[in-house]
Amino acid sequence: MCAPSKEKSDDSKDSSYEDFEQVFDNFPKYHMKNLLGDFIAKVGRENIFKHTIGNDGLHQDSNDNDVRTVNFATTKNLVKSTIFTYQDIHKYTWASPDGKTHNQIDDILIDRCFSSILDT
């Protein structure tokens, strides 16, 4: 799944997340659901999101797309892969062509029930 860029309108973003929700809700009923995506969501370290994103994100503050992704994950009982601890060199998922800018914008959303098993 690919979210709209940060420059897109709120209506466009809302529509995309409604589509994500519809697709996710129509996944087959398995014991565990995971979702991979280019959410264009900079993961911050805000305490309010700690239960879904952890406290070890690459960035200090989340962007609007991350707030939307966190809200989606929370309503679907998912956590972001950022809940796990990584060295900074392994956190970024995008680098600028000149290699000077790094972002953590792609995510795996993991069923909360199974995240504790994966963290062992």
Sequence and secondary structure as in RCSB ss.txt:
>XXXX:A:sequence
MCAPSKEKSDDSKDSSYEDFEQVFDNFPKYHMKNLLGDFIAKVGRENIFKHTIGNDGLHQDSNDNDVRTVNFATT
KNLVKSTIFTYQDIHKYTWASPDGKTHNQIDDILIDRCFSSILDT
>XXXX:A:secstr
 B   TTS HHHHHHHHHHHHHHHHTS   S   EEEE        GGGHHHH S  SSSS  HHHHHHHHHHHH
TTEEEGGGS   GGGT SEE TTS  EE  EEEEEEHHHHHHHT 
